[in-house]
């Protein structure tokens, strides 16, 4: 459950494949997922520079829920400048921008449990309700298109006046600028996908057909496109041999364990399971009352004792560190963590309270 373990697996993959490997992984932990972002590019360049110039083929392993599509374009562009053949290895998920990156490979080697995903971009708009409550609305251009289609086809509204009223209701709910932004994002995603495919496909019409299928053929952004389906839409999907399949899965399992992808992140749970906090909670003074003490009297007694004896004293802060993303190879490794510095205390009523400060120090050498 560390880079040391994965380094050994990477070396075995490189030996098996007779070419260098670079791995880019962002956390997919629920409530704490990482994103593909531009700050990774410099460190991917460093990985490329560490590879002998005699090597003209590269394996790029990626696991991610997505992120910035421009980062995907940049990574493939860098790899194309340096290598004659790019193979993307997918041990597990490669959604959104990670799918766009995969489209730029000459071949996509997919584990049986891996998947690509739709590339329709998702937008999030902050809103405030009439009662002042803040909320967020997530949508895509496909949602807008399907709303208009629903009004026309399902409701049966066809006259211009009522269509304008329906659109005005949409604009009021979402906002005119976000609607325009969603269209622009869809165009970026579609053009990026086409460009990725055209880096290795001579048939431009086929590239456009595949890109359009991934951009608008699926009805949910989280739809999992398995390897057989990916192959059926025209992608060059390769099934790994048993040895490579096992190595790829072991890589994912090690990442999953270190990033705790199997459990949802909850800061209260993280605090309550921290050994320092557990020790402190167990040392708290207990108040022993007769079993038959009436609840109102018991509450008064506890409140009086708490007010007389309890002082609100913050405990020394604890540090909770979570792995967000890594860029690794057998030659070197970089990682980015998010740290929560948490001060905690008991209120006068003995309830546990805390204050958390979240920060990151950026990419660091492992």
C-alpha positions in Angstrom: 0.0 0.0 0.0 2.7 2.5 -1.1 4.8 3.7 -4.0 7.4 1.0 -3.0 4.8 -1.7 -3.8 3.7 -0.1 -7.0 7.2 0.5 -8.2 7.8 -3.2 -8.2 4.5 -3.7 -10.2 5.5 -0.9 -12.6 8.9 -2.6 -13.2 7.1 -5.9 -13.9 4.8 -4.2 -16.4 7.7 -2.5 -18.1 9.5 -5.8 -18.4 6.4 -7.6 -19.7 5.7 -4.9 -22.2 9.3 -3.9 -23.2 8.6 -0.2 -22.9 8.5 2.5 -20.2 5.4 3.3 -18.2 4.1 6.5 -16.6 1.1 6.4 -14.3 -1.2 9.3 -13.6 -3.9 8.6 -10.9 -6.3 10.9 -9.2 -8.4 9.8 -6.2 -11.9 8.6 -6.9 -12.8 8.3 -3.3 -16.5 9.4 -2.7 -16.6 12.9 -1.2 -12.9 13.3 -1.8 -12.1 12.8 -5.5 -9.2 14.4 -7.3 -9.2 16.1 -10.7 -6.9 16.0 -13.7 -5.4 19.5 -13.7 -2.8 21.6 -15.4 -0.5 21.6 -12.5 0.4 18.0 -13.3 1.9 18.8 -16.7 5.3 19.9 -15.5 5.8 16.6 -13.5 4.7 14.5 -16.5 7.3 16.3 -18.5 9.9 15.3 -15.9 8.8 11.7 -16.2 9.2 11.9 -20.0 12.6 13.5 -19.7 13.8 10.5 -17.5 13.1 8.0 -20.3 16.0 7.3 -22.7 15.6 8.8 -26.1 16.0 5.4 -27.7 12.6 4.4 -26.4 10.0 5.3 -29.0 6.9 3.6 -27.4 5.2 4.5 -24.1 2.6 3.0 -21.8 0.5 5.6 -20.0 -1.6 4.2 -17.1 -4.5 6.4 -16.0 -7.2 6.1 -13.3 -9.4 9.2 -12.9 -13.0 10.5 -12.7 -11.9 13.3 -15.1 -11.1 17.0 -14.8 -9.7 19.5 -17.2 -10.0 18.4 -20.9 -7.2 20.8 -21.9 -4.9 18.9 -19.6 -5.8 15.7 -21.4 -4.9 17.4 -24.7 -1.7 18.7 -23.4 -0.5 15.4 -22.1 -1.2 13.6 -25.3 0.5 16.4 -27.3 3.6 16.0 -25.1 3.6 12.2 -25.6 3.1 12.6 -29.4 6.1 14.9 -29.6 8.4 12.3 -28.0 7.0 8.9 -28.9 5.9 7.1 -32.0 3.4 4.9 -30.3 1.2 5.6 -27.3 -0.7 2.8 -25.4 -3.1 3.8 -22.6 -3.6 1.2 -19.8 -6.9 1.3 -18.0 -6.9 -0.9 -14.8 -10.2 0.7 -13.6 -12.2 3.9 -14.4 -11.3 6.6 -16.9 -14.2 9.0 -17.0 -14.7 12.4 -18.8 -11.3 14.1 -19.4 -9.6 10.7 -18.7 -11.6 9.3 -21.6 -10.6 12.2 -23.8 -7.0 11.4 -23.0 -7.5 7.7 -23.8 -8.9 8.6 -27.2 -5.4 10.0 -28.1 -3.7 6.6 -27.7 -2.9 4.3 -30.6 -4.4 1.5 -28.5 -6.4 1.4 -25.2 -5.6 -1.7 -23.1 -8.6 -2.3 -20.9 -8.9 -4.5 -17.9 -12.2 -6.5 -17.8 -13.3 -4.3 -14.9 -12.3 -1.0 -16.5 -14.4 1.5 -18.3 -14.4 4.7 -20.3 -17.3 7.2 -20.0 -19.2 9.9 -21.8 -17.4 13.1 -22.5 -20.4 15.5 -22.2 -19.1 18.2 -19.8 -20.9 18.9 -16.5 -21.4 22.5 -15.3 -22.2 23.6 -11.7 -24.1 26.8 -11.0 -24.4 28.3 -7.6 -27.9 29.5 -6.8 -29.8 31.1 -3.9 -33.4 30.2 -3.2 -36.1 32.7 -2.2 -35.5 31.9 1.5 -31.8 32.6 1.2 -30.6 29.0 1.1 -27.5 28.4 -1.1 -27.6 25.4 -3.5 -25.8 24.1 -6.5 -27.3 23.0 -9.8 -25.3 20.6 -12.0 -26.2 20.1 -15.6 -24.9 19.6 -19.1 -25.7 20.9 -22.6 -27.4 17.6 -23.2 -29.8 18.3 -20.3 -30.7 21.6 -22.0 -31.2 20.0 -25.4 -33.3 17.3 -23.9 -35.5 19.8 -22.1 -36.3 21.6 -25.3 -36.9 18.2 -27.0 -39.2 17.2 -24.2 -41.2 20.5 -24.6 -41.5 19.9 -28.3 -41.9 16.2 -28.6 -43.5 15.0 -25.4 -45.5 18.0 -24.3 -46.4 18.9 -27.9 -45.6 22.6 -27.8 -44.7 23.8 -31.3 -45.8 27.4 -31.7 -43.0 30.0 -31.3 -44.7 32.0 -28.5 -45.0 29.0 -26.1 -41.5 27.8 -27.0 -40.1 31.2 -26.1 -41.9 31.0 -22.8 -40.5 27.5 -22.1 -37.0 28.8 -22.9 -37.4 31.8 -20.7 -38.4 29.5 -17.8 -35.2 27.6 -18.4 -33.1 30.7 -18.6 -34.6 31.9 -15.3 -33.8 28.6 -13.6 -30.3 28.2 -15.0 -29.2 31.6 -16.2 -28.5 32.7 -19.8 -24.7 32.8 -19.4 -24.4 29.2 -18.0 -26.6 28.0 -20.9 -24.1 29.6 -23.3 -21.2 28.2 -21.3 -22.6 24.7 -21.5 -22.8 24.9 -25.3 -19.3 26.1 -25.5 -18.1 23.4 -23.1 -19.8 20.8 -25.3 -18.1 22.1 -28.4 -14.7 22.0 -26.6 -15.3 18.4 -25.5 -16.4 17.3 -29.0 -13.5 19.1 -30.8 -11.0 17.8 -28.2 -12.2 14.2 -28.7 -12.0 14.5 -32.5 -8.5 16.0 -32.3 -7.4 13.2 -30.0 -8.7 10.5 -32.4 -7.2 12.3 -35.4 -3.7 12.0 -33.9 -3.7 8.3 -34.9 -6.8 7.8 -37.2 -6.7 8.6 -40.9 -10.4 8.3 -41.3 -11.7 11.7 -40.1 -15.3 10.8 -40.5 -14.9 7.8 -38.3 -13.1 9.9 -35.7 -16.0 12.4 -35.7 -18.5 9.6 -35.4 -16.8 8.1 -32.4 -16.4 11.5 -30.7 -20.1 12.3 -31.3 -21.2 8.9 -29.8 -19.2 9.6 -26.6 -20.5 13.2 -26.5 -24.2 12.7 -26.9 -25.3 9.1 -27.2 -25.5 8.3 -23.5 -28.1 9.5 -21.1 -26.0 9.8 -18.0 -22.6 11.3 -17.4 -21.7 8.4 -15.1 -22.5 5.7 -17.7 -19.8 3.1 -17.8 -18.6 2.2 -21.3 -17.0 -1.2 -20.9 -14.3 -2.6 -23.2 -16.7 -4.6 -25.5 -18.9 -1.6 -26.0 -15.9 0.7 -26.5 -14.7 -1.7 -29.2 -18.1 -1.7 -30.9 -18.1 2.0 -31.4 -14.8 1.8 -33.3 -12.1 2.3 -30.7 -8.9 0.3 -30.9 -9.4 -1.7 -27.7 -6.9 -4.4 -26.7 -7.6 -7.1 -24.1 -4.5 -7.7 -21.9 -3.1 -11.2 -21.5 -3.5 -12.9 -18.1 -0.2 -11.7 -16.7 -0.7 -8.1 -17.6 -4.3 -8.2 -16.5 -3.2 -9.3 -13.0 -0.5 -6.7 -12.8 -2.9 -3.9 -13.9 -5.4 -5.0 -11.3 -2.8 -5.2 -8.5 -1.8 -1.6 -9.3 -5.3 -0.4 -9.0 -5.9 -2.3 -5.7 -2.8 -0.7 -4.2 -3.9 2.8 -5.2 -7.4 2.1 -3.9 -6.1 1.0 -0.5 -3.8 4.0 -0.1 -6.4 6.5 -1.3 -9.1 4.7 0.7 -11.4 4.6 -2.4 -13.6 2.0 -0.9 -14.9 4.2 1.9 -16.6 7.6 1.7 -14.7 10.5 3.2 -16.4 12.0 6.2 -14.4 14.4 8.3 -16.4 13.6 11.5 -15.6 9.9 11.0 -12.0 10.8 10.4 -11.9 12.7 13.7 -13.7 10.1 15.7 -11.5 7.3 14.5 -8.2 9.2 15.1 -6.3 7.4 17.9 -5.4 10.7 19.7 -9.0 11.8 19.8 -10.2 8.4 20.9 -7.7 8.5 23.9 -8.8 12.0 24.8 -12.5 11.1 24.7 -12.0 8.0 26.8 -10.3 10.0 29.5 -13.3 12.3 29.9 -14.9 12.5 33.3 -18.1 10.4 33.6 -21.1 11.3 35.8 -22.7 8.4 37.5 -26.4 8.8 38.2 -28.9 6.3 39.6 -30.6 4.4 36.8 -34.0 5.6 37.8 -33.2 9.3 37.8 -35.9 11.2 35.9 -34.6 12.6 32.6 -35.3 16.3 33.4 -33.5 16.0 36.7 -30.6 14.1 35.2 -30.3 16.8 32.5 -30.2 19.6 35.1 -27.6 17.8 37.2 -25.4 17.2 34.2 -25.8 20.8 33.1 -24.9 22.2 36.5 -21.8 20.0 36.8 -20.7 20.9 33.3 -21.1 24.6 34.0 -19.2 24.3 37.3 -16.3 22.1 36.2 -15.9 22.2 32.4 -13.8 24.8 30.7 -13.6 24.9 27.0 -10.0 24.0 26.3 -9.1 23.3 22.7 -6.9 20.3 22.3 -3.6 20.4 20.3 -4.5 20.1 16.6 -4.4 16.8 14.9 -3.4 16.4 11.2 -5.4 14.2 8.8 -3.6 13.8 5.5 -5.3 12.4 2.4 -3.7 11.4 -0.9 -5.3 13.3 -3.9 -3.2 12.4 -6.9 0.1 10.8 -8.0 2.4 10.8 -11.0 4.6 7.7 -10.8 7.0 5.4 -12.7 9.7 3.1 -11.7 12.1 6.0 -12.0 10.4 8.6 -9.7 7.2 9.5 -8.0 5.3 12.7 -7.2 2.2 13.1 -5.0 -0.2 15.8 -3.9 -2.0 15.5 -0.6 -4.7 17.5 1.2 -4.1 18.1 4.9 -6.8 18.9 7.4 -5.5 20.6 10.6 -8.2 20.0 13.2 -8.6 21.7 16.6 -11.2 20.0 18.8 -12.8 20.5 22.2 -15.8 19.8 24.4 -18.5 22.4 24.8 -20.0 23.1 28.2 -22.7 20.5 27.4 -19.9 18.0 26.8 -20.6 17.8 23.0 -17.6 17.5 20.8 -16.9 20.5 18.5 -14.1 21.1 16.1 -12.6 23.5 13.6 -10.9 22.2 10.5 -8.5 24.1 8.2 -7.8 22.5 4.8 -4.6 23.1 2.9 -2.3 21.6 0.3 1.4 22.1 -0.2 1.2 21.0 -3.9 3.2 18.3 -5.6 6.0 16.7 -3.6 8.6 14.1 -4.3 7.7 10.7 -2.7 
